[in-house]
């Protein structure tokens, strides 16, 4: 089997790949090599980029709607109209500190909570229950307690009272003033914000029905990977731990924890067959729930090659799963894998190099998570290319780019093991195998954390040339004829 040549996008300052990444890169044959007939049965035909992306979207069924606690509903999509479970407010209450009163003053003070007869009053605070018989609330600054002719304390209007105060209904929040029981408060399809959650709580709800959203767990692999400090020769720094959980959330998933394993076959098998065990480092969704959420998707890093040290495909086979996408004709990220296990979980196998992994995640993970979460395929638009890109027959190239003077210019530092170019990019070019000419529109997609790409400018209809009026020649003799300037 002819190994794939080194990625042309790598540069001299590309950091050394991990052992997993090196095996991944060496595992995919060059489809342009002729090979003999004996090798043909063993050659792997990778999916095209668009084909793999569409398959990742089509293979998933949206997760059914389910109720979630209020605190977990932020940012989720409401599955059905939300109605008030009771009148809002559900009792008449005071809008001011002061006294609940019946009739005109002066008022005899009554015990709090008892029914008020005419010319009686009782103290009340903001939000307090309006007692039976009360007609209005007198503000605290509008009344004073003073002795009557018999020396008994009574409530009288004070110096801050306005003429005619209090009128019937003053400073009383009537029951159902905001909404009546059964009234629709939030329409289905709304993306829930903090105010929605507060409104739902006021309406008596503890849970909200929301559209399903995929729960994602991460399996980060590699015994040579270190999570802190400057790595020694032979070690590499973990680039997946700091970024993957955040990207999963940006793509519409619920990060539910991660586990780090070494390179042993048994570790892979244990990590992928254990569906509900708490992860070594749990995310917010798992930590707040009474029980860990079962994963809908497991994302692994490394181990997607075909050497003896790469265990992903073998582990999927041992668990009775099937490969849906086994390699993609693209670079970087060609060894990516999408599989499905018998219990319904999807496995996304990312290559070991960080940029290659992010391109694979954009190709397979973004459409898969969108489909599971009732979304639409991530959009691909077109941008004018700011340079000529040579053909690479048989492969789609994904190139981070910057917009420079309205044109997409491929970024530097975009080797499969680099992150500098992606960190500064505005989006990713999807360069077809036949290459791109300068100024030609080329497909592109936005980054999960970036702004949407500008829509292509509509083609302009060529303007009709203005009709030129023939200039009048002056007569050979006599005065000049200026009438042409006035026509």
N, C-alpha and C positions, 0 to 999 in steps of 0.2 A: 504494500500500500504506500503510495507516494505521500509523504507528509506535506502539509501546507507550508508554503514559504512564509518567512517572517512578515508580520503586518507592516505594510508600507507606511502606515501612519505613525509608527514608532520612530522616535528620534534618539540621538546619542544620549540625551539626558533622561531617557525613560528609566525609572527605577527597575531593578531586577524583578521579574515576575515571581510569584509564589510557585512552589512545586506543583500545586494544583493547577495554577494558570498555565504553567509551561506544558503540563500534560494535556490540558484542554487544547492548547494551540497546536500541539503536535498530532492530535487525534483525528482531525478532519482532513480528508484527502483533498488534493487539488483536482477539481472536476475537469480542469483543462488538460491534465496529464492523460496520455493515451492509455497506458496500461495494457496488459495482455488479457486474453480471454480467461485465464485461470484466476485473475484477480477480480474479474467483474462481479461475481456473486457477493463479494465481501465489501464492495464499495458502497458507501452510504450516500443516498440522494437527499440532500437537505431541502427543506421547504423554502420557497421564495419568501421575501420579507413581507409583502402584502398578504400572501397566502397564510403565513404563520400568524400574522396579526389578526386576520379575519377568523381563523380557526379558533384562536384563543377567546374571541368574543362569542362565537357561535356555540362553543362546547358547553357553556354555562347556562343554567337556568336561574333567573332572579330568586334571591332568598325571600321566602314569604314574609309578610308583615307580622310584627309581634309587638306586644307592649313592653316598654322599658321604663325604669324609674325616671322620675323627672330629672334628676341630676345627670343621667346618662343620655338625655334626649337632645341636648344642645347640638345644633348643626344637623340633626337628622330630619328626614322628610316625613311630614305627617301623612299617615295612610288613609285616614278618614276624617270627616268633619268633626271638630271638637265642640261639644255642646256643654252649656252650664248645667251642673247637676242640681243646682238650687238657685233661688233668686240671689242676685248680687247687687247690693249686700242682702243677706238673708234676714236681716232685721233692721228696723228703723233705728238710726244711731245719731249721736250728736256730732256736729262738725266743729264744735267749739267747746272750750272749758267754760263753765258757767252754771246756769240753773235751768232745769226743765220747768216750764210754767204753764198754767192753765188760766186763761182769761187775763184781765188787766190787774195791775198792782194797786196798792202794795199786796204782797203775797205772804201768806202764813207758811212757814217752813214745815214740810212733812218729812217723814222718815224715808230714806232712799228705798226705792223698789216698790213702794205702795202706790195704789191708784191715786191720781191727783184730782181733787175736787176743784171747782172754780175758785180762783184766787188762792191756789196753793202752788208751792214750788218745792223742788228738791235739788240738791247739788248734782252735777253731772260733769264728766270729763269727756274729752274728744274721743269719739268711738264708743262711748257708753250707750247702753240700751235705753231708748226713750221709754219712760214709764207710761203705763196706760193712763189716758186722760190728758196727757201733755199736748199742748197745741204749738209750742215754739220753744226755742232755747234763747235765754237772755245771756249775752256775753258777760264774762266776769268783769270786764272793764266798764260795763254799762249798769252795774248794780252794786248796791251796798247793803250790808246788814246793819239795821239801826233799830232802836227800841220804839215801840208804838206808844200810844197814850197810857197804856197800862204797864209799860216797861217790858213788854215781851218782845223778843227779837223778831223782826219781820224783814222781808226783802223789799227794797225800794229802788227806783231808778236812780242811778248815780250821775255824776257830772259828765261822763263820757257817753251817755245815752243819746241816740239820735231821735229826732221827732217821730212819734208814732211807733217807736220800738217797744216791744217786739211785735211784729206782725205774725199772724198764723203761718206756720211753716218755716219761719226764720231758723236757719242753721240746723235744719233737720235733714239728714240723708235718708230718704225714704227707701224702704225695701224695694228691690228690683230696679233701683234707679239706674244701675249700670247694665243689667241684663236680667231677663226673666228666665226661670228654669226651663231648660230645653232649647234655649236660643243658641244658634250657631255663633261661636266666638272666633274660631280659626278654621279656614277652609282647608280641605285636604290638598296636599301638594305643597304646603308652605314649608320652607326650610326654617326650623325652629330657632329663634333667637332668645336671649335671656328674658326679654319682656314677655314672650309667649309662655315661657315656663312659669313666670310669676302669675300671669293671667290664668293658666291652667290650675295652679295651686289655689287661687282665689275661687275658681269654679268648682273646687272640691276634688280634683283629680290627684292621684298619687302616681299614676303611670300614664304614658301616652302611647297610642298605637303608631308605630313608625315603620316605614319600609325597611326591608332587610338590608343588612350591611355586612360584608364579609369580615370574619374574624381571622386575623393573620398571625401566625407564629413564625419565628425565624430560627433557623438552625445554622449557626456560623461555625465553619470547620477550619481545621488546619492547626497542627501542633506547632508550626513555626510562627504563628501569629501572636504578637504581643499587644496588649491593650493600653500600655502607657509607656512613657519615656522614649528615648532614642533607641531603636532596635540595633542589636549587634549584627555583625555579618552573619548571614544565614537566617536571620529573623526578618520579619516584615511587620509593619505597624498595621493594626486593625483599622481598616477604613470603612467597614460595613456597620460596625456597632454604632458609630456616631451619626450615621445618615439614614440607614434603611428604615428604621421605625418611623422617622419623620416623613420620609417619602411615601411609605405605606399609607399614612394618614392623609397625605395630600392627594393620593390616588383614590381615596374613598374607602380605605380599609380601616378596621379597628385593630390596632396593634395590641396583642394580648400576651406578649412576652417573648423571650429569646433564650436559647440554650447554646452553649459553646461546647463543641466536641473535638476530639482529636481525629486521627486518620484511620482508626481501626474499623473493620467491617462491623463488628458487634456494636460499636458506638453509633454508627449510622442506623443500624437496624433498630436499636432501642429508641433513638430520637424520632424516627418516622413511624414506628408502630404504636408509640404511646400517645394517645389522642388527647387525654384529659389531665395528665400529670402536671402540677404546677411547674412553670418554667424556672430556670435558674435565676432569671431576672425578669420579674413580671412587669407588665405595663399597667397603666391606670385602669383599663377595662377589667383586667384580671384581678387587680388588687382590691377594687371596690366591690366586686361581686362576691356573694356568699360562696359560690363555687366557681372554679375556673371555667371559662367559656370554651366549648369545643371548637377546634380550628376548622375553618372552611378551606383555608389555603395555608400551605407550609412553603416558605421560601428558603432554599438552601444556597450556600455559597461555596464554590469550588467543587471538585470531584465530578465534573461533567465530562471529563476526558474519557479515553478508552484504554488507559493503562491499568496495570494491576493494582495501583494505589487509588483508583477512582471507583467509588462504590455506589454512586447514585443509581445508575441503571440496574445494577445487580440487586440493590436493596428494594427498588420498586418491583422487580420481578419476584423476589422472595415474598413480598407482601401481596402478590396477586394483582398488582396494578398493570396499567397499560400506558405506553408512551403515545402521546398525542402529537407532539412535536419533538423530533429527535435531531436537532441541529437546524440551523437557518443559513441560507446562502447570503450572508451579510458579514461585514466586518466593521468594527470589532463586535464580538459577542456571538460568533457563529456556533459555539458548542452548546448553546442554551437548550434546555429541556423543559417540556411541559408534559406532566403525567397526571393520571387520575387513579386513585386507589379504590378498592371495592367499597369502602365506607363512604365514598362521595367526596373525600378531600382531594383537592388539587395540589400537586407539587410543582413548583417552579424552581428549576435548577439554574442558578446563575453561574457564569464563569468566575474564576478566582481573581481576575484583574478588575480593579474598581471601575474604570471607564467602560470596559466590555460588559461588566455586570449591569451598569446603569442603562446601557443601550439595550441589553436583553430584557431588562425590567420594563423599559418603555415599550418594547415590542410585544411582549407576552403578558406582563403583569398589568399594565395599564388597561388594556381591553378586557382582560379576565375580571379584574376587580370592578370595572364599570358594568359588565354584564351581570355579575352577582348582585350588585347594588342598584339595579333598576336604571342604570345609566345608558348612555349612548356611546358608540365608539369614540375615542379621543379624536378630535379633528385634525386633519392634515390639510394644510393650505399650500399656497405657492408663494415664493419670494424670488425676486430677480437675483441671479447669481453674479457676484462681483468678480469672478475669475473663471478661467477655463479649467475644467477638471477632466483629466484623461480617462478613457474607458478602463474598466476592469471587468472583462467579460465573465458573466456568470455570478456576479456578486453585487449586492446593493451595499453602498457604503453610507454609514451614519456619521456625519461630521458636525460637531458643535460649531456654531458660527456666531459672529458679531455683525450687527447691522451698521454699515459704514456708508454714509451718504445715501441711504435708502437702498443699499444693496447688501446681500449676504456675503460676508467674507469669511471663509473657513478659519477657525481659530488655530493658534499655535498650541503646542504642548498637548496634543491629543492622542498620544500613544495609548494603547490599551491599559497600561498600568498607571497612567497619569490622571490627575484630577484638576490641574491648573486651568486647562482650556475650558473644561466644562463649567468650572466655578465662575468664569467670566463671560459665559456664553449667553446669547439672547434666545437661542433655540437650536434645533438640530436639523441639518439638511439630510434629505433622503435621496442620495445620488444614485441614479439608475446605472446599470452596468455599462451602458453605452457612453457614459460621461455627460458633461454639460458644457455648453458654450458660454462665453462671456455675455452677460445680460439675459440669458435664457431663463424663463421661469423654471424653478425646481421645487419639488415637494419638500415640505418642512413641517415640523411640529414644535409646539412650545414646550418648555420644561415645566414640570409640575409646580415649581416654585416661582416661575417667571410670569411675565405679562403675556397676554394673548398676542399672537403675531398679527401684524396689520393685514387686512384683507387686500387681495390683489386689486390694483386699480383697473377699472373697466376700460376696455379698449376704446380709444377715441375714434370717432368717425371723421375721416379726412374732410377738412373744410373745403368748400368749393372756392376756386380762385375768383377774386373779384373781377367783374367785367370792367375792362379799361376803356375809357372814353377816348376816342381819337382826338389828338390835339389839332386845333385849328391853326392853319398856317396864315400868317398875316399876308395881306395883299401886297403885291409887289410894289405898288405905288399907293400913296394916300395914307390916311391915319390907320393905326393898329386897331384891329377888331377885338375888344375885351369881352364880348358877350359870352364867350365860352366859360368864363369864370363865374358867371351868374346863372348858368343853366342848372 
